[in-house]
Every structure is written in C-alpha cells, then in structure tokens.
C-alpha cells in the first residue's frame, strides 16, 4: 500500500521519499485552482482518486 504524509500548514505532500507542494500533487480546489485544499477528507479523496489505495497521515 502506498503512503503519504500531508502537511496542511506547509502545503506539502511526502510520498515514497519525495516531497512536493499541493499544486504539484493536484490538491487544489477545482473551482479555483489557485486555492489549495484544506479539508482532510477532500485531500484523502483526491489522493485516492489519483493513486489508488493509499494510507494518508496528516502532520
């Protein structure tokens, strides 16, 4: 199973030893792509849609 560590405060996602920002990970509001997501449930759903089964930890 894949794993991701999401830090909402710094707007970063760490997966497989790589860190990217919310924009690179696609964690932005569809209506306003400049606005990063802040809701943990929405973030988990987006990551599951993009990467399949994934264990998400929020830091």
Secondary structure, 3 states (H helix, E strand, C coil): CEEEEEECCCCEEEECCEEEEHHHHCCECCCCCCCECCCHHHHHHHHHHHHCCEEEEEC
